[in-house]
Amino acid sequence: MTGWIDRWVDEHIADLSGWRRHIHAHPELARQEFATTEFVADTLTAAGLSPRILPGGTGLICDIGPDGPRVALRADMDALPLQEDTGAPYASTVPGVSHACGHDAHTTILLGTGLALAQAPEPLPNGVRLVFQPAEEVMPGGALDVVATGAMEGVSRIFALHCDPRLAAGRVGVRLGAITSAADTVELLLDSPGGHTSRPHLTTDLVYALGTVITGLPGMLSRRIDPRTSTVMVWGAVSAGQAPNAIPQTGRLVGTVRTGDHDTWALLEPLVREIVHGLLAPTGVRYELNYRRGVPPVVNDEVSTRMFEHAISQLGPDALSDTPQSGGGEDFSWYLEEVPGAMARLGVWAGIGEQLDIHQPTFDLDERALGVGVRVFANLAIGGEPTVP
């Protein structure tokens, strides 16, 4: 039934590599993906499809197949503000910007899927919507912009793939339930009259207050939240003062708080505010707490997960893998606030050599994964919904 998908991939593997390398060499940051959007739109149009560029000029959607409830397939398009250091002949030509997260592969896979489905030998049994999304790498993410355009109207469920350099090319990892974590940012600004370190009793000791929050907030959260929710608070930056004998007037703490549980995510901001107030009240230090909600966790529902498993298993007996929950955030979760769906991890490791992580200057991928991704997405598009016991 799906043999034509394999044939299409085999015949177009060079095209997939070429598209990916073109996008890789010309990366664009969040909400600046104008050339990438144009490239994808032109390629789809040349295949007889009718893509619709989203307001703002970045990102697009494209419907294929019959009217009615549609399965949506999503890819993100933006690059990172990171200098590439791969030495590849197709390396980024834009200083300080690179596709070090694999979004060039995501875009290529969805583009290939659209062209394959457009050339299906028989009418598609289900409607499909291709969603090329801008601005995944910024919080709270471009998925909210896409949803605001009405792109989820008429969609029954949505799927995504994300590159995983810990998994060999040819394998795809699936997990029922939370596969990523919510990711929020906590910024604490402290203010004190300052003073001499020999007379802390005559002022408010800002550095002591900082230390109280640095250790106290993560510790209290670990006592107030069920550890099974995989909630973790980590500080990433702290600054205050310069002189060893002067109590500084200002200080700053910045960190992230993450959780794999959607209900816990809703409780985090008021709980953090309560704990910070309790820790700082006895010190007398003034403060301003900026809590910035990022994205909810991606929680794969059961039907969508089974659909992924079925689509992957059609590639062969060794294609399907399990995968652990990540502590990272992904704005694909915003789509799941609208419709059910799932994300899977696409293996991109060559199977030999170092397993380089994403968001590293030396990150690259095994392009055999491109054909795997197209096969999985196309299988999802035509597979329908299974019966879940």
Salt bridges, closest charged atoms under 4 A:
ASP6 OD1 - ARG375 NE 2.80
ASP10 OD1 - ARG375 NH2 3.07
ASP63 OD2 - ARG52 NH2 3.31
ASP63 OD2 - ARG70 NE 3.62
ASP63 OD1 - ARG129 NE 2.64
ASP67 OD1 - ARG70 NH2 3.45
ASP76 OD2 - ARG74 NH1 3.66
ASP76 OD2 - HIS103 NE2 3.21
ASP76 OD1 - HIS106 ND1 2.63
ASP78 OD1 - HIS103 ND1 3.15
GLU84 OE2 - HIS24 NE2 2.99
ASP104 OD2 - ARG20 NE 2.88
ASP104 OD2 - HIS24 ND1 2.72
GLU136 OE1 - HIS103 NE2 3.48
GLU137 OE2 - HIS103 NE2 3.38
GLU137 OE2 - HIS359 NE2 3.54
ASP145 OD2 - ARG31 NH2 2.73
GLU187 OE2 - ARG252 NE 2.91
GLU187 OE1 - ARG292 NH2 2.97
ASP191 OD2 - ARG286 NH2 2.55
ASP226 OD2 - ARG228 NH2 2.74
GLU269 OE2 - ARG273 NH2 3.27
GLU274 OE2 - ARG224 NH1 3.24
ASP301 OD2 - ARG157 NH1 3.38
GLU302 OE2 - ARG306 NH2 3.85
GLU309 OE2 - ARG306 NH1 3.10
GLU330 OE1 - ARG74 NH2 3.18
ASP331 OD1 - ARG74 NH2 2.75
GLU337 OE2 - HIS262 NE2 2.73
ASP364 OD1 - ARG20 NH2 2.80
ASP366 OD2 - ARG368 NH2 2.55
GLU367 OE2 - ARG20 NH1 3.06
GLU367 OE2 - ARG21 NE 3.00
GLU385 OE2 - ARG157 NE 2.81
